[in-house]
Amino acid sequence: MATPRTTAEQGGFTFPQIAIALQTVALFFQAVTAGLLLSSSHGELLHGIGARVMYGASMLYVLAAILAWRPGGGSPRPILYASGFLVLASAQVVLGIARMPSLHVPLGVLMFGLSLLALGRALATRERARSGPRP
């Protein structure tokens, strides 16, 4: 009996991969709009909108991690990572509202770097799944 192929084996992206990519793009957008805060009157509005999108993307990443873990019975470690991002995003929102750039900016840089690492790991997992087991 043939087993059905998973999305990763078929060459498509999984929900967690899409969620982490969206989060990474949202964090990059936040970095761009942070720079616009210095030079444009629209920077604050765009940064505020981007903050909401980034926070939503972090929540989506947690949901994707839970949904990917539950049916497959795999490791719950991605849920821990996604929850950590959500905690960092919450701290980022609080620091932004409190207008504490000395903490807000470095935390944003840290979050972008961690998100890039998580995205790289997710895409590397995808490539390993596509190439199959190594001899």
Secondary structure, DSSP 8 states (H G I E B T S, - for coil): ------HHHHT---HHHHHHHHHHHHHHHHHHHHHHHHH-TTHHHHHHHHHHHHHHHHHHHHHHHHHHHHHHT--SHHHHHHHHHHHHHHHHHHHHHTT-HHHHHHHHHHHHHHHHHHHHHHHHHHHHHHH----
